[in-house]
Every structure is written in structure tokens, then in C-alpha cells.
């Protein structure tokens, strides 16, 4: 169908691949892959940038580094398709930059970059907003009738890819916190053993002693335990605590 002319098999395959997550995957790597997939896979598209706004922080990626300057200039001007798309949460199209009258400062910058048509597509995903900007060196490459199917595909694939990355990050963070907690309990047990051996206290009494000293010096129990274990090993030639 004519309305789906921007959806090529190469684009669909490249976008689907973004949902595969490894330990090396990050939001930045997903956005880089996304901009490259769009620039290569959308007919007539010469470049793409991705602006991910989350918790008032911006992650910016581009298929071509020179496009970063255009996005930065648009933010400085506070005018242009990306700025408006982020505000109204709807696609914004420039069919021909040379005929654009809404944002003269932005249009002049786009012309200097050799661009003639631009479309900004906002995507809402898990409390964040992503704005994809597609650029072409010819006028009329992007048309209103083509935007809905492209926007729908990008929304579907990007939502899955970023959700997978964030879920993976949460799992890694939870695992790291669990490992840290287990390590903290282990060193506390070692410190209790040192106190028990030196004073004849019970395990409960040794822990209460640790807690009392930690409160007095305003340090965490685990940090105090590490200091005690390190001091014991230093005084005993590296021998492990009882």
C-alpha cells in the first residue's frame, strides 16, 4: 500500500533486532542502533537523531555526528519540529525547508546542513518521551499519509526495546544490591567472631556491641565490621577471623 511505502523489510528486521538485550546493551546503544536502522531503512531518509527525555535528563544519539549540532541549535532556538513534537506529543512535518515559515531560524540552520525535509515523531514509553527526527536532502520525501504506519511501527519496536533494556538494568541492579548485602552480612559475621573471641560475648551481644559503636561513630555497621576485620588481619599476618 502507498501509505506504508516507508516500511521496508530491512527496517522491520533492524528494528526487531533492537529488542535483543545482552549485558552490553544500554539505552544509548539502543538509540544508536535505532537511528542507524531508520537512516538506512527508510526510503529517502539521509539521517536520523533520537532525543530521549527521562527524569528531565536528555540522551541524544544520531546516525551522523553533524546532526547533533542541528539538534543543539534547535534547543537553543526553542523552535523547530522536534521542539514542537515534544510539546504537543504529535508528529510534526516540514515538507520543504525552503518553504518553511513557522521557524525561520531553524529552517536556515537545516538548509546549511543540506536538508530539505524533516519529520519529528514523538514516542511515549514508560514515563519517558523519545523524539525521532528523520531528515532528507530532497523535499517531499515524507508525507502526511506515510507517517501513521511508520510512527506505529517505531512506537511498537522502540517501546519493547527500551523496556527490555530498563528491565535488564533493574535485574542487574537488584542482583548487585543482593550481592552487596550478602557480602555485608558475611563481614559482620566475621567481626562478630572477632568480638566473641576477644570478649567471650555471645553472638547477639557481639552484634549489639557493633551496633552501639557504629551509632556512636555514625558509621554503618557493615563499614565498621570491615574496619575491624581489616585491622584483625593486619595484626595477625593476614589470618582470617574466627
N, C-alpha and C positions, 0 to 999 in steps of 0.2 A: 504494500500500500504506500501511496505517496507520503502520507503523514508519518510513516515510520522509516523514511529514507535515511535518517541519520543513525539508525540502529544497524550496525554491521555485525556479522558473525565474529569478526576479530574483536570488536568492542565488547560484545557479550561474553566471550571467553576470557578476555583480560579482566573484566570486572568480577567475574565469578572467581577467578584465581585469588583475588584480594581477600576473600573470606578465609583462606587457609592461614592459620596462625602458628608460628613457632616461637621459641624463646627469644629470637632475634627480632620479631615483629614489634613495631611500635606504631602509635598514631602517625608519627612523621613518615615512616616507611610506607604506610597505607596511603597517605596523601600523595607522596611522591609517585607511587605506583598508579594512583588514580589519575593524576594529571598527565602522566605519560601515556596511559591507556586511552584517555579521551583525545589527547593530541594526535595519537596515531590512528585511533579507530573511528573517529567521527569525520565523515567526508567534508573536506574543505577547511577543517579546523587546523590552524597553524600552531596553536599553543594553548595552554590551559594553566590557570592558577587555582589554588584551593585555600580558602581562609576559614579556619576552624576556630570559632569563638566558644570558649567554655570557661565558666567561672571568671569571666572578664579578662581572660588571657587569650592571646591570639597565637595560633600556629599557622605559619604561611609556607606553602610549598608551590613550586612552579615547574612546569615541564622545561622551561628555558629561563635561565637566570636573569636575563634582561627584563623579563616581565615583572620581576619583583619591584623594579623601580616604578613601573606604571601603577601597581597596586599601592605602593607607598605614596605616590603622588596623589592618587585618588583619595586616600585617607587624609592627607594634608589639606586638600581642597574641600573635603567633605561634600563632594558632588561626584556623580557618576553612577553607572548601572549597579555596581557592587554595593555601594553605599545605600542606594535606594532599595535594592533587593533585601538587604539586611534589615532595613527599617520596615518595609511593608510585607516581608515574608512571601513575596511572589516574584516570578521571573520578570526580568527587565531586559528589553531588546533594543539594540541600536542596529538598524538595518544598514545604514551607511553613515559612517562617522563624519564624512564631509557635509552631510545634510543635517547633522545633529545640532539643534538649537537649545536644548534643555541645559546642557552642561558644557559651555564653550571652553572652559579651562581644561576639562578632562578630554574633550574632543581634540584639542590642539596637541595634548600630550600623546594621545593614541596615534594621531597622524604621524608624529615624529618617530614613533615606533614602527611605522609602516603598516598600521592596522586600519581596516575599513569597516568591519562589522564585529559586534561584540554581543554576547548574551551572558547574563548573570542568573544562575539558578540556585536559589536557597533550599537547603535541606535541613529539616529539624531531626535531631537524633539524640535521644537520652539526655535531655537538658542542655544540649549544645546546638549551635547553628553552624552549618557549613555552607559557604557560598562558593560555588564553582563558577569561574569565569572562562568562557570559551572565546577565543579570538581567531579572526580570519583576515587574510590580506586582501580579500576581494569583498565587494559589497554584496548584500543579499544572500550570503551563504546560509544564514539562519533565518527561518521564517516562523511566524506565529504558529502555523499549523503543524510544524515539526516538533515544537517544544514539549508538548504534553507527553508523548511516548518516551522521549529522551529523558525528561525530568522524572518520570515514573520509574524507568529502569535504573537511573542513577540513585534515586532515593532508596529503592529496594536493596540494591547491592551495597551501597555505602553504609546504610543502616546496619546491615548484617556484619560487614567487615569491621566497622568501628566497635560495635557491640562485642564482637568476638575478642578484639584486642583488649578492651577495657575489662571484660570478664576474666581474661587470661591474666591481666595485671593484678586483678583482685585476688586471684588464686595464688599467684606468686607472693603477693604481699602478705596474705594470710599465712602461707607456709613459712615465710621468713619470720613473721612475728611468733609463730608457734615454735620455730627452732630457737629463737632468741629466748622465749620463755622457758623452754626445756633446758637450755644452757644456763640460764639464771638459776633455775631450781637445783641443777647439779652443783654449781659453785656454792650455793647456800648450804647444801648438804655437806660439802667439804668443809666449809667454815664452821658449821655446827660440830663436825667431828673434831676439829682442832680445839674448840672451846671445851667440848666434853672431855677430851683427853687431858687438857691442862687444868681443868677446874673440877672434874668429877660431876658436872651438871648432867641432867637428863637432856634428851633431845629437845623437849619442849622448853626447858629452862635455857638451853643454849640459844634457841631461836629468839626467845624473849630478850636475851642479852643483846643479840644482834639488832633486834628491832629498837631497843632502848637507845643503844649507841647511835644507830642511824638517825633516829629522831633528834637526838641531842646535837649531832653534827650536821643535820639537814642534808643527808645524802640517802640515796636509795639503798635498801637492804642488799640488793644484788651487787651494787657497786662496792659497798663496804665489805661484803663477802669476798669479792675479787681481790681487794687490797689485803685482806687477812691471809688469803691463800697464797698470794704472791709473796708476801712477807715471810710466811712459813717456809715456802720453797727456797727462798733466798737464804734463810737461816739454816736450812737443813740440806744444803747442797743440791737442790732441785728435787728432793724426795717428795712424792705425792703425800698429801694429807691423809690421815687415817680415815 
